Amino acid sequence: MLFRERLTVPVAWWVLAALFALSLLLASGFYLGPVWGIGSALVTMAVAAAVFTSLSTVVTVDADELRVGRAVIERPYIGACSALDAEAAERRGGVGADARAHLVLRPYIRTAVEIVLADPDDPVPYWLVSSRRPARLAAALSPAPSAGPVR
């Protein structure tokens, strides 16, 4: 494994979910009783946990392939790749995006990596993948330097 990253929601989202659950606990607990308040708070946190878990995506790179969630591309079909800062990622994934591109962007991760595909038969020109460590992901996707002839 050359690179692995889990794209999860930020801690602030968990804090907001907990504050919402607390407000439901207080409101329904005051009106219907403490059992209903605690129950509604637990259900709210369970739903938030399920949603946040379903939103997480794993990006892995090994010697054979790049895997972004369920999407997979083999290394021979990967052309150039470049790390994008927040401004470039917003421009490339916004109005300047190609409609055929494969976009795996998360609004809470501002940086990304652009991966140009080297497969002439694939209609997708590039992948744009969010990453908190775009330079490391781009380095893991770059071709290994050839060792040259062995003497």
N, C-alpha and C positions, 0 to 999 in steps of 0.2 A: 504494500500500500504506500503510494507516494504522497497522497494528500487525502484528508478526510475532514469534513466540516459539516456540522448540523446547523441549519438555518432555523433558529427558534425565535419565537417572539421575545421582545425585550422584557425585562423585569417590571418595567412600568405598567405593562399590560396586565400582569398578574396583580399588581397593587390595585389597579383600577377595578379588576374583577373582585378582589377581596373587599374593596370599599363598597361596591355595588351589593355584594352579598351581605355585608354588614348593614347597609341601609334597608335591605329586605328583611333581615333579621329583626331590626328595630321596629319597622313599620308593621309587618305581619305579626311579630311577637307582641306588640302593644295591642293590636286590634283583635287577634285570634288566640293569643296565648303563646307561651314560650316554646311549646313543642312545635307548633306550626312555624314559628320564627326560625328555630334551629333547623327544621326540616327544609324550609325554603332556602336558607343560606347554604346548606349542604348541597341541595340540588343545583343551585346556581353555580357553586364552585365546581361541581362535577361536570356540568355542561361547559363551563369555561375551560376546564382541563381537557375535555374531549375536543373542543374546537381548536385550542392552542396546539394540542398534539397532532391533530390532523393538518394543521398549517405548517408544521415543521417538515423540512426537506433535507435529505442527506446528499451531499456532494462528495463523491469519491473518485480518485484517480489511481489506477494501478498500471502495471506495465502493458496491459492489453486494452483497457477501455476507460472511458469517462462515463460515470453514472451520475445523473442528476435526478433524484427521485426515481421514477420508473423509466425515464428516458435513458437510453444507452447509445453511445457511439464508440466505435472501435478506433484505436489510435491511428491507424493508417489513413483514416478519413478526416483527421484533424489537420488543418493547415496552420495558419498563423493565429496567434492568440496574444491579446494585450490586456493589461490591467487598466481599468478606467477609474478615474477619480469621481467624486460625486457629481461634478458638473458634466463631465463627459458621459457618465452613465445616464444621467437624466436626459441629456440631449439625444443620445443614441437609442434609449428605450422609450422616448416620448414621441414627439412629432417626427423626428428624423428616423424612426424605426422602419425597417422594411416589413411589409405586411406578411411576408412569408417566413420571417425569422422566428426562431424558437426562443421565447422569452420566459425566463424563470426569474422574475424580479419580485422582491419583497419590499414594501414601502418603508419598512423600518431598517433596511440595510441600504445605505446610500451608494456604496461602491460596488463595482461589478467587473466581470471579465468578458471580453468579446472573443468568441472562438469562431474563426472563419473555417468553413468546411472545404475540404479538398476533393469532394466527390461530385463529379460533373452530372451524375444521374440523380442527385438529391436536389429537390426544388428549394430546400431550405438553405439560404446563403450563409447564415451564421447563427450561433447560439449566443444569447446574452444572459449570463448567470450572475445573480447577486452573490457577493462574498464579502465577509468581514476582513479577509486576508487575500485581496486580489493578486498581489505580487507573488505570493507563495503558490496560489493556484495556477497562475500563468507560467511560473517556473516549472511546476510539476507537469504541465502540458507541453512544454517546449521539448523538441526532439533531443534525445541524448546525443552528446557529441561523440562522433566516431573516434575510435581509438587509433585508427590508421593501421597500416600494415604491421604485422607482428614480425620481429626480426629474431 
